[in-house]
Each structure stands twice: as C-alpha cells, then as structure tokens.
Amino acid sequence: MTVHMKARHALIIEDEILIAFEMEALLAEQGFTSFDIAESPQDALKKAMARRPDLITADYRIVGGTGVEAVEAIQQQLGDIPVVYVTGNAELVRGREPPVVGKPISPRHLAEACARVFTA
C-alpha cells in the first residue's frame, strides 16, 4: 500500500542507525524522497527547523530524552506536522493522537499508519 500524497520529506527520530535506515527504506516505498535522521530531541528540532518535514516518525526512547519531547518542541515551532510513533515502547505513547507502530516494524502497519495521518 503506497500513500499517495504531496509529502516527500521525512524526519526520522531514531537513535539506532540500523532501524533508522530501515525506516528510510520503508518510507521510500511510501513515496518519500528525502530524509533527515535525528537521534536526540535537540538534533530533531535543529533538523526540522532547517528543513520542515512533511512527516515525522519518532521512537519513544532516544538519546537525551524522548521522541514525544522532540515532536512537541518541533510542533511548537512549526505547527502541526503528521506524526507516526515507531517504538518498542508502545504502551508509553498509547492514547496519543498519532498512530503507533510497534517494533519490529511491520511494513504494512507503517503504510497503514502513514495513510491514516495523511487522510485524517
């Protein structure tokens, strides 16, 4: 399932580089053509300010804080940006508005989550 959208730039907030590369490949299958990878809330904010993402994927536990903190800081500066949490700590982000995809990452679940945030 490919998400048909104008969005092309994704910010991947993930501190494990192999998982970040996997996310990049899976998002490329969804039509994204450029990516930034950030491993901390500060790095994520810096990269988002340099190039506004069309989608943010965020792990919960990252270097120096949480993906939730990173997303909140980015949205405070840039406004609403679609978010999908991709985490092995799904219980810590359940109940939030964005969809949550568990790890290990299911390509189908990620595609469905991306579709939901762009059609909501």
NORQUI-V646083 format. One record per pair of residues at least 12 apart in sequence whose ideal C-beta (glycine too) atoms are under 6 Angstrom apart, sorted by sequence separation. I is the first residue (numbers start at 1). J is the second residue. D is the distance in Angstrom with one decimal. If there is no record, write none. Layout:
BEGIN
i,j,d
I,J,D
I,J,D
END
This chain:
BEGIN
i,j,d
71,83,5.4
90,102,4.9
101,113,5.1
58,71,5.4
85,98,5.7
84,98,5.9
99,113,3.9
56,71,5.9
83,98,4.0
84,99,5.5
85,100,4.6
86,101,4.7
88,103,4.1
10,27,5.0
20,37,4.6
99,116,5.3
10,32,4.7
40,62,6.0
39,62,6.0
40,63,4.4
8,32,5.8
15,39,4.0
39,63,4.8
40,64,4.1
41,65,4.3
8,33,4.7
9,34,4.7
10,35,5.3
11,36,5.0
12,37,4.9
13,38,5.1
56,81,5.6
44,70,3.9
48,74,4.5
52,78,5.7
3,30,4.8
55,82,5.1
56,83,4.7
57,84,5.1
58,85,5.5
60,87,4.2
2,30,5.9
41,69,4.8
45,73,4.9
59,87,5.0
2,31,5.9
41,70,3.9
45,74,5.7
57,86,5.1
60,89,4.2
84,113,4.5
13,44,4.8
60,92,5.1
60,93,5.6
23,57,5.7
82,117,3.8
11,48,5.6
11,53,3.8
10,53,5.8
9,53,5.3
9,54,5.1
10,55,4.6
11,56,4.8
12,57,5.2
13,58,4.0
14,59,4.8
7,54,3.1
15,62,4.5
7,55,5.6
15,63,4.7
13,67,4.9
13,70,5.1
26,107,5.5
26,110,5.4
30,114,5.4
1,111,4.3
3,114,4.6
3,115,5.2
5,118,4.9
3,118,5.8
END
